[in-house]
Structure formats: C-alpha cells, structure tokens
Amino acid sequence: MGVGRSRTKIPQTDCVRRPAVAQARTMSGPRILLVVGGGIAAYKSCELVRQIRKEGGEVTCVLTEGGSHFVTPMALAALSEKPVYTTLWDLKNEAEMGHIQLSREADLVVVCPATADLMAKMAAGIADDLATTMLLATDKPVMAVPAMNVRMWQHAATTRNVQTLRDAGVDVMEPDEGTMACGEYGPGRLPDPLAIWQRIAWALGLGPVEVAPLPGSDPFASARFDESEHRDSGDIDLGGLTGGMVSQGRRKSRQAITFGDASFSHEDLGFTPEEAALAARKGEARSAPATDPDSLHPLREGPLSGRHVLITAGPTWEPIDPVRYIANRSSGKQGFAIAAAAAEAGARVTLVSGPVHLPTPPGVDRIDVESALQMAEAVRQALPADIAVMVAAVADWRVAQAADQKLKKRGSAPPALLLTENPDILATLATGPNRPPLVIGFAAETQDVIRYATEKRKRKGADWIIANDVSGDVMGGDVNAVHIVRADDVISLPEMPKEDVARALVERFADALPR
C-alpha cells in the first residue's frame, strides 16, 4: 500500500535532461549500490531493497559499522540476494581493489539513511571506512537520503554540508516532517521507501513516474526554468519540486536543472489560511508533542491529527472461580507503546486494556476490562474509529459457568470444566457494519510465522496482521521483531525496542489512510 501523499507527474519531454546513465538502463533494471548509515531509520533500508527488487532492479549493500547496530548483514543479503560489504579490510575483496570495483559497477549510489556524521564526512572528503572510501572513489551519480533529529538537520553545520554536497553534484533529498524516534516533531524523518524509489526511478529515466513533493519545501515559492538549457519553457506542472529536487551543478553526464515558473495560492494546494501560515514558517523546529492529556493533547498536530485510533492491549482473564482464571500470556507493552506513538502522532486514542500493571500513556483514554466479553463490549462502544489495532492476547475459551465459590480439590481428580469459545473481537470488528477503514490484528506464533499470519489475515478479514515469533523471550521483554503481513506483500522489521516498533507501525498506519 503506497503512501497517501499527493504525487506530481514528471513528464518525459526533451526539456528535462536526465543523467546519461538513464539511456543505458532502459533495457534492464537499474543497478543500485546502497550505503546503509547508522541510525534508527536504517531498518527502512530493508524495505527500500525490497522495493527496488520488486521493480526489477539489482541492489548491492554496503553496511556501515553504525548501520550494523540496527540491521544485520544477513537481513540485507537475504533481501538483495547479494553479498553485503562491511569492511575495507577484506583481504580477498581488497586484493582486487574491492572498494574501487564497487564504486564502478553501479548505475547510482544511494546513501540511505544519510546521517549527519556520514554527510559531514562526504562533504569533507573523509575516507576512513569502506563506505566513505567508496563514495570518494566513485565516478557514478550519488543520491543521499538524510535522516536525523530535527535540531541536527537544522544545524548550521548540516545546512552547510548539504549545500556543499549539492554543489558537488550529490542529489540530497529533503527529509520528511513528522514525529521523531526521540519524540520531537519537525523535518528529519526518512522519506517513505516508495518515495525514495520514485526519486531513484526518475533520476535514472525509468519512464513516467510519480514523485512526492519535497517535504519542508515552500509550496508557494516560484521556481525558474533555465531556457538556455532547454528548448521550451512551457508549462511544466512540477508542483512543489524545487531546485533541491535534483542536484545543483551536476558534472559530466549529470546536468543541473531547475524548474519552470509555477505560482500557487494556498487554495490551489488545499491549505487553509492557518495551515499556510504554518507552511510559511518552514524550517522552524517544534518541540516534542505535548504530554499533558488534560490541557495540551487537543493541540497536538501530526500525521494522525483528527483521527480516532482504537487499540486493545494486554491479556484477558476468564474466571474459573473467584481465585483462578484462564489467560494468555501478555505484558501489554507493545499495545501500550502503539497507543503512546499514536497519541504522539496527533490521534485521539482509545486504549481498551486487559489486566496489566502499566501506566497510561500521555494523551490516551484508557478503559480497563478483565474478560473477553467485557473487552468486546468496550470495543463496540468505542466505535466509530479510523484505525483499529487489536493487539490484546484475548483468551480463546472461557468457562461456560464460572463457580461462585472457590472449587475444592477432590483428591487427585482435577475439576471438570466445561469450556465455551470467546467472541472473536477481530473478526467481528472486521466484518461488522461499523468497520474502521484500517483494521489490524496481531499474531503471536512459534513456528511458520508468516504462513500462519497470512492465513489469519484472510480468515479474520483484517487488512494487516502484525506477526511475531514468541518462541524466545519476547513475552514481557522490551524488544520485538515483527512482520507486517498485508494483502500484497510482507514487510519484515528488524529487532528493535518496542517503542521503536510502535513508531514504525504508526507511521505506516498514517500512510495507509487516505489524506
């Protein structure tokens, strides 16, 4: 499922010159050399590899030392079906000048994520590891996709380094704006892998593609089309694209281009006057989202502003008698983390929680329940919602008639319990008249995780299933590795803290909803 941002067509006309390599790649897929920097956004590089492969391209990965703390060489190798390069001191490869060969075999070098440190080294010409040495040695076009904290992105040193790279012919994308992993809000998030692929495809001349307008660019700024470089300066509807879209000062085969005059009012772009005033202050960092649920939560803004997100979390307890109960194991940590991330993203969040000992996330409306029947009723009453995320580990069965008094042992014979099936909250929600536009279930499996999750998604009628392997110590732990099983694909996220898993999922929730 693609992102919900509006797209702007780039026409294939003679008036826009592409790099010379574009002409050579029309008969086969592009060859991309992907440099994975060290940052929380590195997990998206796995999705980018998958997207490039899906479009027929080849990907060879160079993993920095920092990047290896977030994704593993094995994961990238499995997705790319090629060896992953990590060190300059590989005797076999460097006997053949491997870093030189790597820099020559690609059609395009993509640095993603490009951290502040990595871009500073690129701008200064530092070559102290495989990635930076290869970048200094390459004679191919280079694209950098930044991802960092908003303050780091707006720092004068980073601004200077970005301009130096653009002047040198590097195509530096603008980052997305949104909630950071650190909790702050502003420009600095890595763009969606689909948007990155579209930028790659456009740069390599792979036919008519849609390219997302640059986040953070001024939608009302006019751009100029260099008539000396092009035959015609007619109307070219490039929307919010600016000179930053394509590197300035391309060398040799890479031609510098700017874009035709375009003037837009805030009405043309769908902005209210208040939103236009905010857009005019682009580049100003905003503080972390509010944490006072009573007074500040309604003022939050983010990708889920104006949306209602309904989440279940924790276990259910099905009483046998006043002392004993049947339950599934669940700490509730992942569901509570998702609730917190959704609130940070500006959503109105209703959290229906089973019995857990966790504090209520700021800005979240919490409803405590104990049994599956109580949870099903609480979910029903919380509708309508834009997104339903059913994380709770609901017990499959309950005792048909719970005892009023504690059951006593009868010698060595266990009590006879008549069980009945609990309501299927996910399936009921997914097929009911008040079905939210996006319904997401969770699957905790111990084997054949993706296969069982795929079957569950179809059986329950959910849009997505978030699946994880609980055969280890995930239950009650602070880290998780999940697979997002959708109708047409599976996205696998590497192991990371549950808070980061939650932010990654919420980001995708927002992208999946129509704008």
C-alpha positions in Angstrom: 0.0 0.0 0.0 1.5 3.3 -1.1 1.8 6.5 0.9 -1.1 8.8 1.0 0.7 11.9 -0.2 -0.2 13.7 -3.4 2.1 13.0 -6.3 3.3 15.2 -9.1 3.9 13.7 -12.6 7.3 14.4 -14.2 6.7 14.3 -18.0 9.2 12.6 -20.3 10.0 15.5 -22.5 13.1 16.7 -24.2 13.1 19.8 -22.0 14.3 17.8 -18.9 17.7 16.3 -19.3 18.4 13.2 -17.2 21.8 11.7 -16.4 23.4 9.9 -19.3 23.2 6.6 -17.5 19.4 6.7 -17.9 19.7 5.9 -21.6 21.8 2.8 -20.8 19.3 1.3 -18.3 16.1 1.2 -20.5 16.5 -2.4 -21.4 17.3 -3.8 -17.9 16.8 -2.9 -14.3 19.0 -0.4 -12.6 22.0 -1.4 -10.5 21.9 0.4 -7.2 24.7 0.5 -4.7 23.1 1.2 -1.3 25.1 2.6 1.6 23.3 2.0 4.9 24.2 4.5 7.5 23.8 4.2 11.3 20.5 5.5 12.6 17.1 4.2 13.8 15.8 4.8 10.2 18.2 2.1 9.0 15.5 -0.5 9.2 13.8 1.2 6.3 16.7 0.3 4.1 15.4 -3.3 4.2 12.1 -2.1 2.7 14.0 0.0 0.1 15.9 -3.1 -1.0 12.6 -5.0 -1.3 11.1 -2.1 -3.3 14.0 -1.9 -5.7 14.0 -5.6 -6.3 10.2 -5.6 -6.8 10.7 -3.0 -9.6 13.3 -5.2 -11.3 16.4 -3.6 -10.0 19.6 -5.0 -8.5 20.9 -3.9 -5.1 24.3 -4.3 -3.6 24.6 -3.1 0.0 27.4 -1.5 1.9 26.7 -1.6 5.6 28.5 0.9 7.9 29.5 0.0 11.4 26.8 2.2 12.8 24.2 0.7 10.4 25.1 -2.8 11.6 23.7 -1.9 15.1 20.2 -1.6 13.5 20.1 -4.1 10.7 22.2 -7.2 10.1 24.3 -8.1 7.0 22.3 -11.4 6.9 18.9 -9.5 6.5 20.3 -7.3 3.7 21.9 -10.3 2.0 18.7 -12.3 2.1 16.6 -9.4 0.6 19.2 -8.4 -2.0 20.4 -11.9 -2.8 23.9 -10.5 -3.0 26.9 -10.3 -0.6 26.9 -7.4 1.8 30.1 -5.5 2.2 31.0 -4.2 5.6 34.8 -3.6 5.8 37.7 -2.1 4.0 39.9 -4.8 5.4 38.6 -7.8 3.5 41.7 -9.5 2.1 40.0 -11.2 -0.8 38.0 -8.2 -2.0 40.6 -5.6 -1.3 43.3 -7.7 -3.2 41.1 -6.9 -6.2 40.6 -3.2 -5.0 37.0 -4.1 -4.0 36.1 -0.5 -3.0 37.0 0.7 -6.4 35.2 -2.1 -8.2 32.1 -1.5 -6.1 32.1 2.2 -7.0 32.2 1.4 -10.7 29.6 -1.3 -11.1 26.5 0.6 -10.1 24.3 3.0 -12.1 23.6 5.0 -9.0 24.9 5.2 -5.4 22.3 5.8 -2.8 23.2 6.7 0.8 20.2 5.8 2.9 19.9 6.8 5.7 22.4 9.6 5.3 23.2 10.6 8.9 24.6 14.0 9.9 28.0 12.3 10.5 28.1 10.5 7.2 27.1 13.6 5.2 29.8 15.6 7.1 32.4 13.1 6.1 31.2 13.1 2.5 31.3 16.9 2.4 34.8 17.0 3.8 36.1 14.1 1.6 37.0 11.9 4.6 37.6 8.3 3.7 38.0 6.3 6.9 35.9 3.2 6.2 34.6 1.2 3.3 31.5 3.4 2.7 33.3 6.8 2.7 36.3 5.4 0.7 33.9 4.1 -1.9 32.0 7.3 -2.1 35.2 9.3 -2.6 36.3 6.8 -5.3 33.0 6.6 -7.3 32.5 8.2 -10.7 28.8 7.5 -10.6 25.9 9.7 -9.6 25.3 9.8 -5.8 22.0 10.4 -4.0 21.8 11.0 -0.3 18.6 10.5 1.8 19.0 12.2 5.1 17.5 11.1 8.4 18.3 12.7 11.8 16.9 14.7 14.7 15.2 17.9 13.7 17.8 20.0 15.5 20.7 18.2 13.8 19.0 18.7 10.4 18.6 22.4 11.0 22.0 23.0 12.5 24.2 25.4 10.6 26.9 22.8 10.1 24.5 20.3 8.5 23.0 23.0 6.3 26.5 23.9 5.1 27.4 20.3 4.4 24.2 19.7 2.5 24.9 22.7 0.3 28.5 21.6 -0.3 27.2 18.2 -1.4 24.7 19.6 -3.7 27.3 22.0 -5.2 29.5 18.9 -5.8 26.7 17.1 -7.7 25.1 15.0 -5.0 21.4 14.8 -5.1 20.3 15.4 -1.4 16.6 14.7 -0.8 14.7 16.7 1.7 13.6 14.7 4.7 10.0 14.1 5.7 8.5 16.1 8.5 6.9 14.2 11.4 7.4 12.7 14.9 10.9 11.6 15.5 12.0 8.5 17.4 13.2 10.9 20.1 9.7 12.3 20.4 10.4 15.7 18.8 8.5 16.9 15.8 9.8 18.5 12.6 11.8 17.8 9.4 14.3 15.0 9.7 12.4 11.7 9.2 13.5 9.4 6.4 11.0 9.5 3.5 8.9 6.5 2.7 10.8 3.8 0.7 8.3 4.2 -2.1 9.1 7.9 -2.4 12.8 7.1 -2.4 12.3 4.6 -5.2 10.3 7.0 -7.2 13.2 9.5 -6.9 15.6 6.8 -8.0 13.5 5.9 -11.0 13.1 9.5 -12.0 16.8 10.2 -11.7 17.6 7.2 -13.9 15.0 8.0 -16.5 13.0 4.8 -16.0 9.8 6.2 -17.6 7.0 8.3 -16.3 6.9 8.1 -12.5 5.2 9.9 -9.7 7.4 11.8 -7.3 6.2 13.1 -4.0 6.7 16.9 -3.5 9.6 17.6 -1.2 8.5 17.8 2.5 9.7 21.0 4.0 9.8 22.9 0.7 7.9 26.1 0.5 4.8 25.3 -1.5 4.4 28.9 -2.6 7.9 29.5 -3.9 8.3 30.1 -7.6 11.0 28.1 -9.4 12.8 29.2 -12.6 13.3 27.2 -15.7 16.6 27.7 -17.4 15.7 28.4 -21.0 19.3 28.2 -22.2 19.4 24.6 -21.2 16.0 23.6 -22.7 14.1 24.0 -25.9 10.8 25.1 -24.3 9.8 26.8 -21.2 6.2 25.9 -21.4 4.0 24.9 -18.5 5.6 22.0 -16.6 3.4 21.0 -13.7 6.1 20.1 -11.2 4.2 21.3 -8.1 6.3 21.7 -5.0 9.5 20.4 -6.6 12.4 22.9 -6.2 16.0 23.2 -7.2 16.7 20.8 -4.3 14.9 18.0 -6.2 17.9 17.5 -8.5 21.4 18.2 -7.5 22.8 21.5 -8.5 25.9 21.6 -10.6 25.8 18.0 -12.0 29.1 17.2 -13.6 29.8 15.5 -16.9 26.7 13.4 -17.7 24.7 14.8 -14.8 23.1 18.1 -15.9 22.0 20.8 -13.5 18.3 21.6 -13.9 15.8 23.9 -12.4 12.1 24.1 -13.0 9.5 26.2 -14.8 7.7 29.1 -13.2 4.9 27.9 -11.0 2.8 30.1 -8.7 0.3 28.6 -6.3 -2.1 30.0 -3.7 -2.9 28.2 -0.6 -6.3 27.4 -2.0 -4.7 25.6 -5.0 -2.7 23.4 -2.7 -5.6 22.6 -0.4 -4.3 24.6 2.6 -6.4 26.6 5.0 -5.1 30.1 5.7 -3.9 28.8 9.1 -2.0 25.9 7.5 -0.5 28.3 5.0 0.8 30.4 7.9 2.4 27.3 9.3 3.9 26.3 6.0 5.4 29.8 5.6 7.4 29.1 8.8 9.1 26.1 7.3 12.4 25.2 8.9 11.4 26.2 12.4 11.7 23.3 14.8 8.8 22.4 17.0 9.1 20.9 20.4 8.1 17.4 21.3 4.4 16.7 21.3 2.5 17.7 24.4 2.4 15.3 27.4 -0.4 16.8 29.4 -3.5 14.8 28.3 -6.0 17.2 30.0 -4.9 20.5 28.6 -2.4 20.1 25.8 -3.4 16.9 23.9 -6.1 18.6 21.7 -3.4 20.9 20.4 -1.2 18.2 19.1 -0.5 18.0 15.4 0.9 15.2 13.4 0.2 12.7 10.7 -2.8 11.3 12.6 -4.4 14.6 13.7 -8.1 14.4 13.6 -8.1 10.5 13.6 -9.5 8.1 16.2 -7.3 5.1 16.8 -8.8 2.2 18.8 -6.3 -0.2 20.4 -6.7 -3.3 22.6 -3.8 -4.5 24.7 -2.8 -6.9 27.4 -4.4 -10.3 28.3 -8.0 -11.2 29.3 -8.7 -13.2 32.4 -11.5 -15.7 32.1 -12.6 -16.7 35.7 -12.9 -20.3 36.7 -13.9 -19.3 40.2 -13.1 -16.2 42.4 -9.5 -17.3 42.7 -8.5 -19.0 39.4 -8.7 -17.9 35.8 -7.7 -18.9 32.2 -5.5 -16.4 30.4 -3.0 -15.9 27.6 0.4 -14.5 28.4 0.8 -10.8 27.6 2.6 -7.9 29.2 0.7 -5.3 27.2 3.9 -3.4 26.5 3.6 -3.5 22.7 0.0 -2.4 22.7 0.7 0.5 25.2 3.7 1.6 23.1 1.5 1.7 20.0 -1.1 3.8 21.9 1.7 6.2 23.0 3.0 6.5 19.5 -0.4 7.1 18.0 -1.1 9.9 20.6 2.3 11.4 19.7 1.2 11.4 16.1 -1.8 13.5 17.0 -4.5 10.9 17.1 -7.4 10.6 19.6 -6.5 7.2 21.1 -8.9 4.9 23.0 -7.0 2.1 24.7 -9.0 -0.9 25.9 -6.7 -2.7 28.3 -6.8 -6.1 30.0 -5.3 -6.5 33.5 -1.7 -5.1 33.3 0.5 -3.0 35.6 1.5 -0.3 33.1 1.0 3.5 33.3 -1.5 5.1 30.9 0.4 6.8 28.1 0.0 10.6 28.0 -3.0 11.8 25.9 -4.6 8.3 25.9 -8.2 7.5 27.0 -7.9 4.1 28.8 -10.7 1.7 29.5 -9.8 -1.2 31.9 -11.5 -4.6 31.4 -10.9 -8.1 32.6 -12.7 -10.6 30.4 -13.1 -11.1 26.7 -16.8 -10.3 26.9 -16.0 -7.0 28.6 -13.3 -6.2 26.0 -15.7 -7.0 23.1 -18.3 -4.7 24.6 -15.8 -1.9 25.2 -14.6 -2.1 21.6 -18.1 -2.0 20.3 -18.9 1.1 22.4 -15.7 2.9 21.3 -16.6 2.8 17.6 -16.5 4.5 15.2 -12.8 4.7 14.6 -10.4 5.3 11.7 -8.0 2.6 12.7 -8.4 -0.4 14.9 -5.3 -2.2 16.2 -6.2 -5.4 18.0 -3.0 -6.2 20.0 -4.6 -7.9 23.0 -4.0 -11.5 23.7 -7.6 -12.5 24.1 -8.2 -15.9 25.7 -9.8 -18.3 23.2 -12.0 -20.0 25.7 -13.9 -19.3 28.9 -15.6 -21.5 31.4 -19.3 -21.8 30.5 -20.3 -21.2 34.0 -17.8 -19.8 36.5 -18.1 -21.0 40.1 -19.4 -18.6 42.7 -17.2 -20.2 45.3 -13.6 -21.5 45.2 -13.5 -25.0 43.8 -12.1 -27.5 46.2 -9.8 -30.3 45.3 -11.4 -33.8 45.0 -8.4 -36.0 45.9 -6.2 -36.4 42.8 -9.0 -35.8 40.3 -9.0 -32.4 38.5 -12.3 -30.5 38.3 -14.3 -31.0 35.2 -14.5 -27.6 33.3 -17.0 -27.1 30.5 -15.4 -24.5 28.1 -17.1 -22.3 25.5 -15.5 -20.2 22.9 -15.0 -16.5 23.4 -16.2 -13.9 20.9 -13.7 -13.2 18.1 -13.3 -9.5 18.5 -11.0 -9.0 15.5 -13.3 -10.9 13.1 -16.4 -9.2 14.4 -14.9 -5.8 14.0 -13.5 -6.5 10.5 -16.9 -7.8 9.2 -19.2 -5.5 11.2 -21.3 -2.5 10.0 -19.0 0.0 11.8 -15.8 -1.4 10.4 -12.9 1.1 10.6 -11.1 1.9 7.3 -8.0 0.2 8.6 -8.3 -3.0 10.7 -5.1 -4.5 12.1 -4.7 -7.7 14.1 -1.7 -9.3 15.8 -0.5 -12.9 15.6 1.9 -14.4 18.2 3.3 -17.6 16.6 6.0 -20.1 17.5 6.6 -21.5 14.0 5.8 -20.8 10.3 5.1 -17.2 11.5 4.4 -15.6 8.1 2.3 -18.5 6.8 0.1 -18.7 9.8 -0.2 -14.9 9.8 -1.2 -14.8 6.2 -3.9 -17.4 6.8 -5.1 -15.5 9.8 -5.4 -12.2 7.8 -7.7 -13.9 5.3 -9.7 -15.8 7.9 -10.4 -12.8 10.1 -10.9 -10.3 7.3 -8.3 -7.9 8.6 -6.3 -5.5 6.4 -3.0 -6.3 8.1 -1.7 -8.8 10.5 1.4 -7.9 12.6 3.1 -11.2 13.4 6.0 -12.0 15.6 7.8 -15.1 16.8 7.2 -15.6 20.5 9.2 -18.8 20.9 12.0 -16.8 22.6 11.7 -14.2 25.4 9.6 -11.7 23.6 6.8 -12.1 26.1 7.3 -9.4 28.8 10.6 -8.2 27.1 11.4 -4.8 25.8 12.3 -5.6 22.2 10.4 -7.1 19.3 10.8 -8.1 15.7 7.6 -8.1 13.6 6.4 -8.9 10.1 3.7 -6.7 8.6 1.5 -9.1 6.6 -0.6 -7.2 4.0 -2.7 -8.4 1.1 0.1 -7.9 -1.5 3.3 -8.0 0.5 5.1 -8.7 3.7 7.4 -6.1 5.4 9.8 -7.5 7.9 11.2 -5.1 10.5 14.4 -6.0 12.4 14.5 -6.4 16.1 14.3 -3.1 18.0 12.8 -1.7 21.2 9.0 -2.0 21.3 8.7 1.8 21.4 10.5 2.0 18.0 8.4 -0.8 16.6 5.3 1.2 17.6 6.6 4.3 15.9 7.4 2.4 12.8 3.9 0.9 12.7 2.1 4.1 13.4 4.0 5.8 10.6 2.6 3.1 8.2 -0.9 3.5 9.7 -0.8 7.2 8.8 0.5 6.5 5.3 -2.2 3.9 4.7 -5.1 6.2 5.4 -6.5 8.5 2.6 -5.5 12.1 3.1 
